[in-house]
Amino acid sequence: MSERIVVIGAGQAGASLVAKLRDLGFDGSLTLVGDEPVPPYQRPPLSKKFLLGEMEEARLYLRRAEFYSERKIDLRTDTAVQAIDREARQVVLTGGERLPYDQLALTTGATPRTLPAAIGGDLEGVYTLRSIADVDAMRAEFVPGRRVLVIGGGYIGLEAAAVAATSGLQVTLVEMAERILQRVAAEPTSDYFRALHTENGVLIRESTGLSRLVGENGRVVAAELASGETVPVDFVLVGIGIAPNSHLAVEAGLAAVNGIEVDAQGRSISDPAIFSAGDCAVFPYLGEPTRLESVQNAIDQAEAVAATMLGSDALYSPVPWFWSDQYKCKLQIAGLNRGYVRTSVRAGAKPGSQSVWYWDDEDRMLAVDSMNDPRAYMAGKRWLEAGGSPTPAQVADVGVDLLKLAPTG
């Protein structure tokens, strides 16, 4: 068993990994290094309750302050890593301190994609939303009646738009693709959320590119769209996705394409002493390199890596699930719709609820999007966990109770 384990990245995955190591009996030296000045915290509430002032910062923290000292976890906050010295098996911190390791885990997460400075991305009043510091920087902008432009029609952008509209702001959302959620969902799901946001006063502009942001005295005041239209704004929220934090791995010579490449146990394909989990890790899933951006994956993959570090030979094979809260709608997703050829739409029991089911070319279910329909979500998740599938005919028949039909073991 290793005597010294170092984990770089103090987010959800890193916190889950070190906790699991102790739960599994590891009693050696354990260090968790994070570059933010606060202990590990949950990110989903940042764009909702925390931004709206309905949650105090301390409630974001994943563990109480004493947890790390009680479990003999050396938590290094506000600490940047300069390099990984694989030959010496040391982590080099900014300032020169070296942390020796027998095994190393990279749970470095991801960073929001930003707009280039050449088109105004560096103007004051242009924000991304990923950290406590991001929310603190933008909270004063959320004043009823102000005009906000949201760039990006994925889940990040839509959640930001929902919070802004709920706060009484005038919201315009632009999406370069033909429809919102085009990269991650089928048309019926896009249609559902377009209607939901429109009902709540959001102006959605699809097939609309941004040419540049216009500034005065260093602050954004307008956006010029590819159509030639100029939209006046008070501030801008950029939600165009995230990029994995893999620069340390790349600089250390580890394989990394759209994330740190690992095997089905979370071990780097380049170095058996180094592991990765969470938003930054690319692992084999259903025959394809896959990087999952979700809290569920951050926790489950990190715990699987902890077991592998201590000798387990189990493979990580999850049933992915995700969620998004927008207004009074809870979207729950089970599975990955990758490679679907058609969909089925099923009305839920409550007004406004529905589910969208994804099928491959053999009519096998791949995934389900459920909007305020938890029974559909639970049914789909059970089938995926059991390796089975309902038939399109069963899904189409609203008289069939899918949850009762789904396998339970």
VEXROTI-976254 format. One record per residue (C-alpha): x, y, z; residue in three letters. Coordinates in Angstrom, 2 decimals, padded with zeros to 5 digits, m for minus. Layout:
REM residues N
+---------+---------+---------+------+
!       u !       v !       w ! code !
+---------+---------+---------+------+
!       X !       Y !       Z !  ALA !
...
+---------+---------+---------+------+
***
This chain:
REM residues 409
+---------+---------+---------+------+
!       u !       v !       w ! code !
+---------+---------+---------+------+
!  000.00 !  000.00 !  000.00 !  MET !
!  001.25 !  003.49 ! m000.82 !  SER !
!  002.52 !  005.56 !  002.08 !  GLU !
!  002.08 !  008.96 !  000.40 !  ARG !
! m000.84 !  010.03 ! m001.75 !  ILE !
! m001.23 !  013.54 ! m003.14 !  VAL !
! m004.45 !  014.78 ! m004.76 !  VAL !
! m004.33 !  017.93 ! m006.91 !  ILE !
! m007.68 !  019.69 ! m007.21 !  GLY !
! m009.90 !  020.40 ! m004.20 !  ALA !
! m013.31 !  020.26 ! m005.83 !  GLY !
! m016.06 !  017.66 ! m005.58 !  GLN !
! m013.91 !  014.86 ! m007.03 !  ALA !
! m010.85 !  015.64 ! m004.91 !  GLY !
! m012.85 !  015.89 ! m001.70 !  ALA !
! m014.66 !  012.63 ! m002.48 !  SER !
! m011.41 !  010.85 ! m003.27 !  LEU !
! m009.58 !  011.71 ! m000.05 !  VAL !
! m012.64 !  010.93 !  002.08 !  ALA !
! m013.03 !  007.54 !  000.40 !  LYS !
! m009.35 !  006.72 !  000.87 !  LEU !
! m009.73 !  007.18 !  004.61 !  ARG !
! m013.04 !  005.26 !  004.64 !  ASP !
! m011.28 !  002.34 !  002.93 !  LEU !
! m008.57 !  002.26 !  005.58 !  GLY !
! m005.69 !  004.17 !  004.04 !  PHE !
! m003.64 !  005.51 !  006.96 !  ASP !
! m000.64 !  006.97 !  005.16 !  GLY !
!  000.20 !  010.57 !  004.32 !  SER !
! m002.68 !  012.20 !  002.42 !  LEU !
! m002.54 !  015.72 !  000.96 !  THR !
! m005.28 !  017.59 ! m000.92 !  LEU !
! m004.12 !  020.68 ! m002.83 !  VAL !
! m006.55 !  023.35 ! m004.06 !  GLY !
! m005.92 !  026.74 ! m005.64 !  ASP !
! m009.02 !  028.45 ! m004.20 !  GLU !
! m008.81 !  030.11 ! m000.76 !  PRO !
! m011.74 !  028.08 !  000.60 !  VAL !
! m012.27 !  024.39 !  001.38 !  PRO !
! m013.99 !  022.10 ! m001.16 !  PRO !
! m017.56 !  023.18 ! m001.92 !  TYR !
! m020.53 !  022.24 ! m004.06 !  GLN !
! m020.97 !  024.17 ! m007.31 !  ARG !
! m024.60 !  023.61 ! m008.42 !  PRO !
! m026.07 !  026.09 ! m005.88 !  PRO !
! m023.68 !  028.83 ! m007.05 !  LEU !
! m025.90 !  029.82 ! m009.95 !  SER !
! m029.09 !  029.49 ! m007.94 !  LYS !
! m029.52 !  029.89 ! m004.18 !  LYS !
! m026.06 !  031.30 ! m003.52 !  PHE !
! m026.30 !  033.88 ! m006.29 !  LEU !
! m029.77 !  034.86 ! m005.11 !  LEU !
! m028.53 !  035.30 ! m001.53 !  GLY !
! m030.62 !  032.40 ! m000.24 !  GLU !
! m027.61 !  030.35 !  000.90 !  MET !
! m024.61 !  031.37 !  003.00 !  GLU !
! m021.13 !  030.47 !  001.81 !  GLU !
! m020.52 !  028.08 !  004.69 !  ALA !
! m023.47 !  025.96 !  003.56 !  ARG !
! m021.71 !  025.37 !  000.25 !  LEU !
! m018.82 !  023.57 !  001.93 !  TYR !
! m018.85 !  019.82 !  001.40 !  LEU !
! m017.46 !  019.08 !  004.87 !  ARG !
! m017.27 !  020.93 !  008.13 !  ARG !
! m013.91 !  022.55 !  008.79 !  ALA !
! m012.81 !  019.98 !  011.36 !  GLU !
! m013.29 !  017.02 !  009.02 !  PHE !
! m009.91 !  017.33 !  007.32 !  TYR !
! m007.87 !  017.63 !  010.50 !  SER !
! m009.82 !  014.85 !  012.20 !  GLU !
! m009.17 !  012.50 !  009.26 !  ARG !
! m005.52 !  013.59 !  009.07 !  LYS !
! m005.95 !  015.06 !  005.59 !  ILE !
! m003.46 !  017.85 !  004.89 !  ASP !
! m005.72 !  020.33 !  003.08 !  LEU !
! m003.69 !  022.99 !  001.27 !  ARG !
! m006.02 !  025.78 !  000.12 !  THR !
! m004.96 !  028.84 ! m001.89 !  ASP !
! m002.05 !  026.75 ! m003.17 !  THR !
! m001.05 !  026.58 ! m006.82 !  ALA !
!  000.84 !  023.68 ! m008.38 !  VAL !
!  003.67 !  024.65 ! m010.70 !  GLN !
!  004.60 !  021.24 ! m012.09 !  ALA !
!  004.61 !  017.48 ! m011.67 !  ILE !
!  008.06 !  015.90 ! m011.54 !  ASP !
!  007.23 !  012.33 ! m012.58 !  ARG !
!  010.80 !  011.08 ! m012.42 !  GLU !
!  011.24 !  012.20 ! m008.81 !  ALA !
!  007.57 !  011.55 ! m008.01 !  ARG !
!  007.11 !  015.00 ! m006.59 !  GLN !
!  004.53 !  017.76 ! m006.96 !  VAL !
!  006.20 !  021.17 ! m007.26 !  VAL !
!  004.22 !  024.00 ! m005.68 !  LEU !
!  004.51 !  027.63 ! m006.70 !  THR !
!  007.22 !  028.95 ! m004.44 !  GLY !
!  009.35 !  025.83 ! m004.79 !  GLY !
!  008.04 !  023.46 ! m002.11 !  GLU !
!  007.99 !  019.82 ! m003.23 !  ARG !
!  005.45 !  017.24 ! m002.11 !  LEU !
!  006.65 !  013.65 ! m002.59 !  PRO !
!  004.11 !  011.03 ! m003.63 !  TYR !
!  003.86 !  007.32 ! m004.22 !  ASP !
!  000.57 !  007.78 ! m006.02 !  GLN !
! m000.90 !  010.98 ! m007.43 !  LEU !
! m004.46 !  011.85 ! m008.42 !  ALA !
! m005.44 !  014.75 ! m010.68 !  LEU !
! m008.94 !  016.02 ! m009.93 !  THR !
! m008.32 !  019.44 ! m011.41 !  THR !
! m011.82 !  019.96 ! m012.82 !  GLY !
! m012.56 !  022.39 ! m015.60 !  ALA !
! m012.56 !  026.10 ! m016.39 !  THR !
! m015.30 !  028.08 ! m018.16 !  PRO !
! m014.57 !  028.97 ! m021.75 !  ARG !
! m014.24 !  032.73 ! m022.19 !  THR !
! m014.66 !  035.15 ! m025.05 !  LEU !
! m011.46 !  036.36 ! m026.74 !  PRO !
! m010.23 !  039.78 ! m025.65 !  ALA !
! m010.23 !  040.77 ! m029.32 !  ALA !
! m014.04 !  040.77 ! m029.33 !  ILE !
! m014.46 !  042.34 ! m025.89 !  GLY !
! m014.14 !  039.34 ! m023.62 !  GLY !
! m011.92 !  041.27 ! m021.20 !  ASP !
! m014.32 !  044.19 ! m020.70 !  LEU !
! m015.64 !  044.98 ! m017.25 !  GLU !
! m019.12 !  043.58 ! m016.81 !  GLY !
! m018.42 !  040.32 ! m018.68 !  VAL !
! m018.67 !  037.26 ! m016.42 !  TYR !
! m018.44 !  033.50 ! m016.30 !  THR !
! m019.96 !  031.46 ! m013.48 !  LEU !
! m017.95 !  028.61 ! m011.97 !  ARG !
! m016.65 !  029.67 ! m008.56 !  SER !
! m017.56 !  031.52 ! m005.38 !  ILE !
! m015.35 !  034.37 ! m006.56 !  ALA !
! m017.30 !  034.57 ! m009.82 !  ASP !
! m020.59 !  034.93 ! m007.95 !  VAL !
! m019.16 !  037.49 ! m005.54 !  ASP !
! m017.96 !  039.53 ! m008.53 !  ALA !
! m021.31 !  039.59 ! m010.32 !  MET !
! m023.90 !  039.57 ! m007.54 !  ARG !
! m024.24 !  043.37 ! m007.48 !  ALA !
! m025.24 !  043.28 ! m011.16 !  GLU !
! m028.49 !  041.45 ! m010.39 !  PHE !
! m030.78 !  044.45 ! m010.01 !  VAL !
! m034.35 !  044.24 ! m011.32 !  PRO !
! m034.81 !  045.98 ! m014.65 !  GLY !
! m031.19 !  045.77 ! m015.77 !  ARG !
! m030.38 !  044.25 ! m019.15 !  ARG !
! m028.26 !  041.11 ! m019.33 !  VAL !
! m027.06 !  039.26 ! m022.38 !  LEU !
! m026.49 !  035.52 ! m021.90 !  VAL !
! m024.18 !  034.00 ! m024.49 !  ILE !
! m024.73 !  030.29 ! m025.01 !  GLY !
! m027.84 !  028.13 ! m025.06 !  GLY !
! m026.55 !  025.05 ! m023.27 !  GLY !
! m027.54 !  024.13 ! m019.74 !  TYR !
! m025.08 !  026.61 ! m018.21 !  ILE !
! m026.50 !  029.50 ! m020.20 !  GLY !
! m030.13 !  028.46 ! m019.64 !  LEU !
! m029.67 !  028.14 ! m015.89 !  GLU !
! m028.06 !  031.58 ! m015.77 !  ALA !
! m030.92 !  033.01 ! m017.84 !  ALA !
! m033.48 !  031.47 ! m015.49 !  ALA !
! m031.88 !  033.00 ! m012.41 !  VAL !
! m031.62 !  036.40 ! m014.10 !  ALA !
! m035.23 !  036.35 ! m015.25 !  ALA !
! m036.38 !  035.22 ! m011.80 !  THR !
! m034.50 !  038.19 ! m010.36 !  SER !
! m036.46 !  040.60 ! m012.54 !  GLY !
! m033.81 !  041.33 ! m015.15 !  LEU !
! m034.41 !  041.82 ! m018.86 !  GLN !
! m032.75 !  038.78 ! m020.40 !  VAL !
! m031.64 !  038.17 ! m023.96 !  THR !
! m029.98 !  034.84 ! m024.77 !  LEU !
! m028.09 !  034.25 ! m028.02 !  VAL !
! m027.13 !  030.84 ! m029.37 !  GLU !
! m025.01 !  030.39 ! m032.48 !  MET !
! m026.45 !  026.96 ! m033.30 !  ALA !
! m029.84 !  026.46 ! m034.92 !  GLU !
! m031.44 !  025.71 ! m031.57 !  ARG !
! m030.68 !  025.81 ! m027.86 !  ILE !
! m029.33 !  022.55 ! m026.38 !  LEU !
! m028.47 !  021.33 ! m029.87 !  GLN !
! m025.25 !  019.66 ! m028.73 !  ARG !
! m026.78 !  017.76 ! m025.82 !  VAL !
! m030.48 !  017.16 ! m026.47 !  ALA !
! m033.07 !  016.36 ! m029.14 !  ALA !
! m035.48 !  018.88 ! m030.60 !  GLU !
! m038.38 !  018.07 ! m028.24 !  PRO !
! m036.26 !  018.93 ! m025.21 !  THR !
! m035.06 !  022.12 ! m026.90 !  SER !
! m038.65 !  023.03 ! m027.72 !  ASP !
! m039.73 !  022.46 ! m024.12 !  TYR !
! m037.09 !  024.77 ! m022.66 !  PHE !
! m037.47 !  027.40 ! m025.35 !  ARG !
! m041.16 !  027.65 ! m024.46 !  ALA !
! m040.39 !  027.67 ! m020.74 !  LEU !
! m037.94 !  030.55 ! m021.01 !  HIS !
! m040.15 !  032.49 ! m023.38 !  THR !
! m043.03 !  032.20 ! m020.91 !  GLU !
! m040.73 !  033.72 ! m018.29 !  ASN !
! m039.82 !  036.71 ! m020.43 !  GLY !
! m036.47 !  035.61 ! m021.85 !  VAL !
! m035.82 !  036.66 ! m025.45 !  LEU !
! m034.09 !  033.71 ! m027.12 !  ILE !
! m032.19 !  034.35 ! m030.35 !  ARG !
! m031.09 !  031.13 ! m032.07 !  GLU !
! m028.84 !  030.92 ! m035.14 !  SER !
! m027.41 !  034.17 ! m033.84 !  THR !
! m023.68 !  034.69 ! m033.55 !  GLY !
! m021.86 !  037.35 ! m031.58 !  LEU !
! m019.55 !  039.61 ! m033.59 !  SER !
! m018.18 !  041.59 ! m030.68 !  ARG !
! m018.95 !  043.32 ! m027.41 !  LEU !
! m018.81 !  047.10 ! m027.40 !  VAL !
! m017.26 !  048.94 ! m024.48 !  GLY !
! m017.16 !  052.47 ! m023.14 !  GLU !
! m014.49 !  053.46 ! m020.63 !  ASN !
! m013.54 !  049.79 ! m020.34 !  GLY !
! m017.05 !  048.49 ! m019.54 !  ARG !
! m019.41 !  046.58 ! m021.81 !  VAL !
! m022.42 !  048.61 ! m023.01 !  VAL !
! m023.65 !  046.72 ! m026.07 !  ALA !
! m023.28 !  043.61 ! m028.21 !  ALA !
! m022.98 !  043.57 ! m031.97 !  GLU !
! m024.56 !  040.44 ! m033.42 !  LEU !
! m023.57 !  038.71 ! m036.65 !  ALA !
! m026.87 !  039.88 ! m038.13 !  SER !
! m025.69 !  043.47 ! m037.82 !  GLY !
! m028.03 !  044.26 ! m034.93 !  GLU !
! m026.69 !  046.06 ! m031.87 !  THR !
! m028.18 !  045.09 ! m028.50 !  VAL !
! m027.66 !  047.45 ! m025.54 !  PRO !
! m026.64 !  045.61 ! m022.34 !  VAL !
! m025.70 !  046.37 ! m018.75 !  ASP !
! m023.68 !  043.19 ! m018.31 !  PHE !
! m022.96 !  039.86 ! m019.99 !  VAL !
! m022.95 !  036.26 ! m018.77 !  LEU !
! m020.88 !  033.86 ! m020.87 !  VAL !
! m022.05 !  030.24 ! m020.79 !  GLY !
! m020.31 !  028.57 ! m023.71 !  ILE !
! m019.09 !  025.45 ! m021.95 !  GLY !
! m016.07 !  024.40 ! m019.94 !  ILE !
! m012.60 !  023.15 ! m020.83 !  ALA !
! m010.83 !  020.44 ! m018.79 !  PRO !
! m007.92 !  021.61 ! m016.67 !  ASN !
! m005.30 !  019.29 ! m018.14 !  SER !
! m002.33 !  021.64 ! m018.57 !  HIS !
! m000.39 !  020.13 ! m015.65 !  LEU !
! m000.83 !  016.69 ! m017.14 !  ALA !
!  000.23 !  017.84 ! m020.60 !  VAL !
!  003.30 !  019.62 ! m019.25 !  GLU !
!  004.21 !  016.43 ! m017.36 !  ALA !
!  004.03 !  014.40 ! m020.56 !  GLY !
!  000.76 !  012.59 ! m019.83 !  LEU !
! m001.64 !  011.76 ! m022.65 !  ALA !
! m004.44 !  014.31 ! m022.71 !  ALA !
! m006.90 !  014.99 ! m025.53 !  VAL !
! m009.96 !  016.93 ! m024.32 !  ASN !
! m009.01 !  015.76 ! m020.84 !  GLY !
! m006.55 !  013.51 ! m019.04 !  ILE !
! m006.69 !  010.06 ! m020.64 !  GLU !
! m007.20 !  007.21 ! m018.18 !  VAL !
! m008.17 !  003.55 ! m018.35 !  ASP !
! m011.36 !  002.01 ! m017.00 !  ALA !
! m009.92 !  002.15 ! m013.47 !  GLN !
! m009.01 !  005.84 ! m013.66 !  GLY !
! m005.27 !  005.21 ! m014.07 !  ARG !
! m003.36 !  007.41 ! m016.50 !  SER !
! m002.52 !  005.52 ! m019.67 !  ILE !
!  000.90 !  007.19 ! m019.50 !  SER !
!  001.96 !  006.58 ! m015.88 !  ASP !
!  000.68 !  003.82 ! m013.54 !  PRO !
!  001.34 !  005.99 ! m010.48 !  ALA !
! m001.00 !  008.77 ! m011.63 !  ILE !
! m004.81 !  008.75 ! m011.68 !  PHE !
! m007.56 !  011.18 ! m012.64 !  SER !
! m011.27 !  011.63 ! m011.95 !  ALA !
! m014.06 !  014.13 ! m012.52 !  GLY !
! m014.54 !  016.80 ! m015.18 !  ASP !
! m010.90 !  016.61 ! m016.29 !  CYS !
! m010.75 !  012.84 ! m016.94 !  ALA !
! m011.40 !  011.01 ! m020.22 !  VAL !
! m012.17 !  007.32 ! m019.73 !  PHE !
! m013.44 !  004.48 ! m021.94 !  PRO !
! m017.24 !  004.18 ! m021.78 !  TYR !
! m019.29 !  001.98 ! m024.11 !  LEU !
! m016.34 !  001.76 ! m026.46 !  GLY !
! m015.66 !  005.49 ! m026.78 !  GLU !
! m013.45 !  008.01 ! m024.96 !  PRO !
! m015.82 !  009.87 ! m022.65 !  THR !
! m015.60 !  012.86 ! m020.36 !  ARG !
! m018.60 !  013.39 ! m018.09 !  LEU !
! m019.33 !  016.82 ! m016.61 !  GLU !
! m021.52 !  016.04 ! m013.60 !  SER !
! m021.48 !  015.93 ! m009.83 !  VAL !
! m022.50 !  012.27 ! m009.95 !  GLN !
! m019.50 !  011.32 ! m012.04 !  ASN !
! m017.10 !  013.42 ! m009.96 !  ALA !
! m018.14 !  011.55 ! m006.82 !  ILE !
! m018.49 !  008.04 ! m008.23 !  ASP !
! m015.36 !  008.08 ! m010.36 !  GLN !
! m013.29 !  009.57 ! m007.54 !  ALA !
! m014.46 !  006.85 ! m005.15 !  GLU !
! m013.66 !  004.21 ! m007.76 !  ALA !
! m010.16 !  005.66 ! m008.17 !  VAL !
! m009.66 !  005.60 ! m004.40 !  ALA !
! m010.47 !  001.88 ! m004.40 !  ALA !
! m008.10 !  001.25 ! m007.32 !  THR !
! m005.27 !  003.09 ! m005.55 !  MET !
! m005.71 !  000.68 ! m002.65 !  LEU !
! m005.67 ! m002.45 ! m004.78 !  GLY !
! m009.15 ! m002.96 ! m006.25 !  SER !
! m009.34 ! m004.31 ! m009.79 !  ASP !
! m012.96 ! m003.22 ! m010.38 !  ALA !
! m013.75 ! m001.29 ! m013.54 !  LEU !
! m015.66 !  001.99 ! m013.51 !  TYR !
! m018.82 !  001.57 ! m015.59 !  SER !
! m021.41 !  004.14 ! m014.52 !  PRO !
! m024.96 !  004.85 ! m015.58 !  VAL !
! m024.60 !  008.61 ! m016.09 !  PRO !
! m027.24 !  010.90 ! m014.68 !  TRP !
! m027.57 !  014.67 ! m014.64 !  PHE !
! m029.99 !  017.35 ! m013.52 !  TRP !
! m030.81 !  020.99 ! m014.15 !  SER !
! m033.16 !  023.31 ! m012.23 !  ASP !
! m034.78 !  026.11 ! m014.24 !  GLN !
! m037.68 !  028.10 ! m012.77 !  TYR !
! m040.05 !  025.46 ! m011.36 !  LYS !
! m038.86 !  022.77 ! m013.74 !  CYS !
! m036.53 !  019.98 ! m012.66 !  LYS !
! m034.86 !  018.30 ! m015.58 !  LEU !
! m033.45 !  014.85 ! m014.80 !  GLN !
! m031.44 !  012.90 ! m017.35 !  ILE !
! m030.45 !  009.23 ! m017.19 !  ALA !
! m027.99 !  007.76 ! m019.68 !  GLY !
! m026.16 !  009.27 ! m022.65 !  LEU !
! m028.06 !  009.97 ! m025.84 !  ASN !
! m024.89 !  009.60 ! m027.91 !  ARG !
! m025.66 !  007.95 ! m031.24 !  GLY !
! m029.46 !  008.10 ! m031.02 !  TYR !
! m031.43 !  007.77 ! m034.24 !  VAL !
! m034.91 !  008.72 ! m033.03 !  ARG !
! m036.87 !  009.88 ! m030.02 !  THR !
! m040.26 !  009.36 ! m028.38 !  SER !
! m042.10 !  012.03 ! m026.40 !  VAL !
! m044.31 !  010.89 ! m023.53 !  ARG !
! m046.64 !  013.16 ! m021.59 !  ALA !
! m046.31 !  013.04 ! m017.81 !  GLY !
! m049.07 !  012.73 ! m015.25 !  ALA !
! m048.91 !  016.39 ! m014.22 !  LYS !
! m049.66 !  019.35 ! m016.51 !  PRO !
! m046.53 !  020.48 ! m018.29 !  GLY !
! m044.52 !  017.38 ! m017.45 !  SER !
! m043.06 !  015.15 ! m020.13 !  GLN !
! m040.17 !  012.87 ! m020.98 !  SER !
! m038.10 !  012.43 ! m024.11 !  VAL !
! m036.74 !  008.93 ! m024.80 !  TRP !
! m033.75 !  008.24 ! m027.02 !  TYR !
! m033.39 !  005.07 ! m029.12 !  TRP !
! m030.61 !  003.50 ! m031.14 !  ASP !
! m031.12 !  001.79 ! m034.51 !  ASP !
! m032.25 ! m001.40 ! m032.75 !  GLU !
! m034.90 !  000.40 ! m030.67 !  ASP !
! m032.81 !  000.04 ! m027.53 !  ARG !
! m033.16 !  002.91 ! m025.07 !  MET !
! m030.04 !  005.02 ! m024.64 !  LEU !
! m031.27 !  007.84 ! m022.40 !  ALA !
! m034.26 !  009.75 ! m021.13 !  VAL !
! m034.80 !  013.45 ! m020.45 !  ASP !
! m037.56 !  013.96 ! m017.90 !  SER !
! m039.07 !  017.38 ! m017.22 !  MET !
! m040.97 !  017.42 ! m013.92 !  ASN !
! m041.55 !  013.69 ! m014.41 !  ASP !
! m039.49 !  011.84 ! m011.79 !  PRO !
! m041.23 !  008.53 ! m012.40 !  ARG !
! m040.06 !  008.50 ! m016.01 !  ALA !
! m036.54 !  009.33 ! m014.89 !  TYR !
! m036.48 !  006.58 ! m012.27 !  MET !
! m037.91 !  004.04 ! m014.71 !  ALA !
! m035.33 !  004.88 ! m017.37 !  GLY !
! m032.48 !  004.78 ! m014.87 !  LYS !
! m033.57 !  001.35 ! m013.60 !  ARG !
! m033.59 ! m000.07 ! m017.11 !  TRP !
! m030.16 !  001.31 ! m017.84 !  LEU !
! m028.76 ! m000.04 ! m014.58 !  GLU !
! m030.18 ! m003.48 ! m015.39 !  ALA !
! m028.86 ! m003.38 ! m018.94 !  GLY !
! m032.35 ! m003.60 ! m020.37 !  GLY !
! m034.81 ! m001.42 ! m022.23 !  SER !
! m038.52 ! m000.78 ! m022.56 !  PRO !
! m039.98 ! m000.92 ! m026.04 !  THR !
! m040.99 !  002.21 ! m027.94 !  PRO !
! m044.56 !  000.90 ! m027.85 !  ALA !
! m044.52 !  000.70 ! m024.05 !  GLN !
! m043.20 !  004.24 ! m023.80 !  VAL !
! m045.82 !  005.48 ! m026.25 !  ALA !
! m048.68 !  003.98 ! m024.22 !  ASP !
! m049.40 !  006.44 ! m021.39 !  VAL !
! m051.56 !  003.76 ! m019.80 !  GLY !
! m048.44 !  001.71 ! m019.06 !  VAL !
! m046.84 !  002.44 ! m015.69 !  ASP !
! m043.20 !  002.45 ! m016.76 !  LEU !
! m041.87 !  002.56 ! m013.21 !  LEU !
! m043.77 ! m000.60 ! m012.23 !  LYS !
! m042.62 ! m002.26 ! m015.45 !  LEU !
! m038.93 ! m001.38 ! m014.93 !  ALA !
! m036.59 ! m003.94 ! m013.33 !  PRO !
! m035.82 ! m003.36 ! m009.67 !  THR !
! m032.69 ! m005.41 ! m009.14 !  GLY !
+---------+---------+---------+------+
***
